Amino acid sequence: MKGRKMKRTLVMISILAAFILAGGVTAAVASEGCVSDSCHSDMGTKPFVHGPVGAGQCVICHEQTATNHPSNSGSSDFALAFNGGKELCFGCHERLDQNTTVHKPVETGDCSACHDPHQSDAELMLKFSTTSDLCFACHDPAMLKQKNMHGPVAAGDCNICHNPHSSPYPNLTEDKGSDLCLLCHVDRMEEFNRKYIHGPVMEDCSKCHNPHGSEHVYMLSNEGKQLCFACHTRIKEIVEESKVQHSALKQGECTSCHTPHSSNYPRQLKSPTKDNCYVCHTDMGAQVAGSRNQHGPVAQNDCYACHDPHGSNYTMVLKKPFPATFYMPYKTENYALCFDCHNKDIALNQFTTKLTDFRNGDLNLHYLHVNKDPKGRSCKACHEVHAGNQDKHIRKEVPFGAKWKLPVNYTKNDTGGNCVVGCHKPKDYDRENPVTY
């Protein structure tokens, strides 16, 4: 600090010395000064006056000699000390060019591009009455024509975000990345600091938002899903290539399910997975909540085990094949979704003592139900895929045609069970003491 003050003092002394050695001003100038009725009469009349001008100390900045003063030579060329430029200004003012990013006028020493060195109608001796008018004298004002504008831009306060002289950060910002935004958006701080944070939030808000203005709501760089797809290219491919799209994404936006900034739940979901799904799938949510038994993935809050939340080539946005129809000839590959977890051989052998407990003696009753052509039953013909109140996830009823619901009443015992169902007469089965059909 002392060194800086010493430098300024030396600059001042050198300027004054140059003036004295040059012989001073002419007698006329000495007696009247620079401001008179005939010369520079309007100097010092505006609301904001540069200190040396107000104090009548023109020689602080100008080298006025007998040879270059118009009273002797007719020339109006008053030489500036140090040939003008930023070194003249920094003789009194703190150096403003010491950061890694320097505003071009400061870098080139053209301080007067923004400031009037004598007087001004605006604070800080600016050449324009508003900051934005000053900035847009050089910068493209197209941002002012956007449908949605950032508050500081609309108010003409460019200096809220940018330092007009120099900065340690790119684009002359007052802080780096998202930290700059949080200087004002303190009310969003908690939202940005949950367990799972969106990558752009940690890097720079401008990855998604235009900091000046945009045609899109919230000053987003693009509209809805298209903004997300700019980074999430794999999801874009799934959505565009899928035969079956999740209606939430087809009809709505990514933010229907995800938070754009941060979340306390994986994948930045708005709530735990199945709760997130039940916002739309209300009937399913009610069924699960009112059921005694839940399918494993449902109980584990893992809807993704079976469904792709964005899109799929299979019915009900399932991840793998599963029959869309009630009846079809049995093929193991048609039930690939189920056999990710369940034994894929469960219905291949007509007789077994190991593949399944659903048997009458060694007669495989899974095989009996599904291996029919053309009316092999789908798994969902008997089992609830999400939740239910009967053992083994047996359904309470099965849709049949446009009107009827086939009732299914199942009773389990230690060695078998009993089934009273609308599609055949009541039947028992027993693994140890086979029932004769």
VENGI-V659580 format. One record per backbone hydrogen bond with DSSP energy under -0.5 kcal/mol. CO is the residue of the C=O (numbers start at 0). NH is the residue of the N-H. E is the energy in kcal/mol with one decimal. If there is no record, write none. Layout:
BEGIN
co=CO nh=NH e=E
co=CO nh=NH e=E
END
This chain:
BEGIN
co=0 nh=4 e=-2.1
co=1 nh=5 e=-2.5
co=2 nh=6 e=-2.1
co=3 nh=7 e=-2.2
co=4 nh=8 e=-2.4
co=5 nh=9 e=-2.3
co=6 nh=10 e=-2.4
co=7 nh=11 e=-2.6
co=8 nh=12 e=-2.7
co=9 nh=13 e=-2.6
co=10 nh=14 e=-2.4
co=11 nh=15 e=-2.5
co=12 nh=16 e=-2.8
co=13 nh=17 e=-2.3
co=14 nh=18 e=-1.8
co=15 nh=19 e=-2.6
co=16 nh=20 e=-3.0
co=17 nh=21 e=-1.3
co=18 nh=23 e=-1.5
co=19 nh=22 e=-1.6
co=23 nh=65 e=-0.6
co=25 nh=29 e=-2.9
co=26 nh=30 e=-2.2
co=27 nh=31 e=-2.2
co=28 nh=32 e=-3.2
co=33 nh=35 e=-0.6
co=38 nh=35 e=-3.2
co=39 nh=42 e=-1.4
co=41 nh=44 e=-1.5
co=46 nh=48 e=-0.5
co=47 nh=119 e=-3.0
co=49 nh=52 e=-0.6
co=49 nh=53 e=-2.5
co=50 nh=54 e=-2.1
co=51 nh=56 e=-3.1
co=52 nh=55 e=-1.3
co=55 nh=57 e=-0.7
co=56 nh=59 e=-1.9
co=57 nh=60 e=-1.6
co=57 nh=61 e=-2.5
co=60 nh=80 e=-3.0
co=61 nh=63 e=-0.9
co=62 nh=64 e=-0.7
co=62 nh=78 e=-0.6
co=64 nh=68 e=-1.2
co=68 nh=71 e=-2.2
co=68 nh=72 e=-2.3
co=69 nh=73 e=-0.8
co=75 nh=77 e=-1.1
co=76 nh=78 e=-0.7
co=78 nh=62 e=-3.4
co=79 nh=82 e=-1.7
co=80 nh=83 e=-2.0
co=84 nh=87 e=-1.0
co=84 nh=88 e=-1.2
co=85 nh=89 e=-3.4
co=87 nh=90 e=-0.8
co=88 nh=91 e=-1.6
co=88 nh=92 e=-2.9
co=99 nh=101 e=-0.6
co=100 nh=166 e=-2.8
co=102 nh=105 e=-0.8
co=102 nh=106 e=-2.7
co=103 nh=107 e=-2.6
co=104 nh=109 e=-2.8
co=105 nh=108 e=-0.7
co=108 nh=110 e=-0.8
co=109 nh=112 e=-2.0
co=110 nh=113 e=-1.5
co=110 nh=114 e=-2.3
co=113 nh=126 e=-2.2
co=114 nh=116 e=-0.6
co=117 nh=49 e=-2.9
co=119 nh=47 e=-2.2
co=121 nh=124 e=-1.0
co=122 nh=125 e=-1.6
co=124 nh=115 e=-3.4
co=125 nh=121 e=-0.6
co=129 nh=133 e=-1.8
co=130 nh=134 e=-2.8
co=131 nh=135 e=-3.0
co=133 nh=136 e=-1.0
co=134 nh=137 e=-1.6
co=134 nh=138 e=-2.9
co=139 nh=142 e=-0.7
co=140 nh=143 e=-1.9
co=141 nh=144 e=-2.1
co=142 nh=145 e=-1.1
co=147 nh=213 e=-3.0
co=149 nh=152 e=-0.5
co=149 nh=153 e=-2.5
co=150 nh=154 e=-2.3
co=151 nh=156 e=-3.2
co=152 nh=155 e=-1.0
co=155 nh=131 e=-0.9
co=155 nh=157 e=-0.8
co=156 nh=159 e=-1.7
co=157 nh=160 e=-1.2
co=157 nh=161 e=-2.3
co=160 nh=173 e=-2.2
co=161 nh=163 e=-0.5
co=164 nh=102 e=-3.2
co=166 nh=100 e=-2.4
co=168 nh=171 e=-1.1
co=169 nh=172 e=-1.4
co=171 nh=162 e=-3.9
co=175 nh=178 e=-1.3
co=175 nh=179 e=-0.8
co=176 nh=179 e=-1.1
co=176 nh=180 e=-0.7
co=177 nh=181 e=-2.0
co=178 nh=182 e=-0.5
co=179 nh=182 e=-1.1
co=180 nh=183 e=-1.4
co=180 nh=184 e=-2.7
co=183 nh=185 e=-1.9
co=184 nh=187 e=-1.6
co=185 nh=188 e=-1.4
co=187 nh=191 e=-1.3
co=188 nh=191 e=-0.6
co=189 nh=192 e=-1.4
co=194 nh=196 e=-0.6
co=195 nh=262 e=-2.7
co=197 nh=200 e=-1.1
co=197 nh=201 e=-1.2
co=198 nh=201 e=-0.7
co=198 nh=202 e=-1.3
co=199 nh=203 e=-1.9
co=202 nh=177 e=-0.8
co=203 nh=206 e=-2.2
co=204 nh=207 e=-1.9
co=204 nh=208 e=-2.6
co=207 nh=220 e=-2.9
co=208 nh=210 e=-0.6
co=211 nh=149 e=-2.8
co=213 nh=147 e=-2.8
co=215 nh=218 e=-1.4
co=216 nh=219 e=-1.6
co=218 nh=209 e=-3.6
co=219 nh=215 e=-0.6
co=222 nh=225 e=-1.5
co=222 nh=226 e=-0.6
co=223 nh=226 e=-1.2
co=223 nh=227 e=-1.1
co=224 nh=228 e=-2.7
co=225 nh=229 e=-0.8
co=226 nh=229 e=-0.7
co=227 nh=230 e=-1.5
co=227 nh=231 e=-2.8
co=230 nh=232 e=-2.0
co=231 nh=235 e=-1.8
co=232 nh=236 e=-2.1
co=233 nh=237 e=-2.2
co=234 nh=238 e=-2.7
co=235 nh=239 e=-2.6
co=236 nh=240 e=-2.3
co=237 nh=241 e=-1.4
co=242 nh=244 e=-0.5
co=243 nh=311 e=-3.0
co=245 nh=248 e=-1.1
co=245 nh=249 e=-2.6
co=246 nh=250 e=-2.8
co=247 nh=251 e=-0.8
co=252 nh=255 e=-2.0
co=253 nh=256 e=-1.6
co=253 nh=257 e=-2.4
co=256 nh=269 e=-2.1
co=260 nh=197 e=-3.1
co=262 nh=195 e=-3.5
co=264 nh=267 e=-1.1
co=265 nh=268 e=-1.4
co=267 nh=258 e=-3.0
co=271 nh=275 e=-2.7
co=272 nh=276 e=-2.0
co=273 nh=277 e=-2.4
co=274 nh=278 e=-0.6
co=275 nh=278 e=-0.7
co=276 nh=279 e=-1.3
co=276 nh=280 e=-2.7
co=279 nh=281 e=-2.1
co=280 nh=284 e=-2.1
co=281 nh=285 e=-2.3
co=282 nh=286 e=-2.2
co=283 nh=287 e=-2.6
co=284 nh=288 e=-2.4
co=285 nh=289 e=-1.7
co=287 nh=290 e=-1.4
co=292 nh=387 e=-2.5
co=294 nh=297 e=-0.7
co=294 nh=298 e=-2.6
co=295 nh=299 e=-1.9
co=296 nh=301 e=-3.2
co=297 nh=300 e=-1.6
co=301 nh=304 e=-1.7
co=302 nh=305 e=-1.3
co=302 nh=306 e=-2.4
co=305 nh=318 e=-2.9
co=306 nh=308 e=-0.6
co=309 nh=245 e=-1.7
co=311 nh=243 e=-3.3
co=313 nh=316 e=-1.0
co=314 nh=317 e=-1.6
co=316 nh=307 e=-3.1
co=317 nh=313 e=-0.5
co=320 nh=336 e=-2.1
co=325 nh=377 e=-1.6
co=330 nh=333 e=-1.4
co=331 nh=334 e=-1.9
co=332 nh=335 e=-1.1
co=334 nh=337 e=-0.5
co=334 nh=338 e=-2.0
co=336 nh=339 e=-1.0
co=337 nh=340 e=-1.6
co=337 nh=341 e=-2.7
co=342 nh=345 e=-1.5
co=344 nh=347 e=-1.7
co=344 nh=348 e=-0.6
co=349 nh=363 e=-3.0
co=356 nh=358 e=-1.9
co=357 nh=364 e=-1.9
co=357 nh=365 e=-0.7
co=358 nh=360 e=-0.8
co=359 nh=361 e=-0.6
co=359 nh=362 e=-1.9
co=361 nh=351 e=-2.4
co=361 nh=363 e=-0.6
co=362 nh=359 e=-1.8
co=362 nh=364 e=-0.8
co=363 nh=367 e=-1.9
co=364 nh=368 e=-1.6
co=365 nh=369 e=-2.1
co=366 nh=370 e=-2.4
co=368 nh=376 e=-1.8
co=369 nh=371 e=-1.9
co=371 nh=375 e=-0.8
co=373 nh=375 e=-0.9
co=375 nh=327 e=-2.2
co=377 nh=380 e=-2.0
co=378 nh=381 e=-1.4
co=378 nh=382 e=-2.4
co=381 nh=394 e=-3.2
co=385 nh=294 e=-3.0
co=387 nh=292 e=-2.9
co=389 nh=392 e=-1.0
co=390 nh=393 e=-2.0
co=392 nh=383 e=-3.6
co=393 nh=389 e=-0.6
co=395 nh=407 e=-2.5
co=397 nh=405 e=-3.0
co=399 nh=402 e=-0.5
co=399 nh=403 e=-1.0
co=403 nh=399 e=-2.7
co=403 nh=405 e=-0.6
co=405 nh=397 e=-2.5
co=406 nh=421 e=-1.8
co=407 nh=409 e=-0.5
co=408 nh=419 e=-2.7
co=410 nh=417 e=-2.6
co=414 nh=430 e=-3.2
co=415 nh=412 e=-2.7
co=416 nh=428 e=-2.2
co=417 nh=410 e=-2.7
co=418 nh=420 e=-0.6
co=418 nh=426 e=-2.4
co=419 nh=408 e=-2.6
co=420 nh=423 e=-0.9
co=423 nh=420 e=-0.6
co=426 nh=418 e=-3.1
co=428 nh=416 e=-2.0
co=429 nh=360 e=-1.3
co=434 nh=436 e=-0.5
END
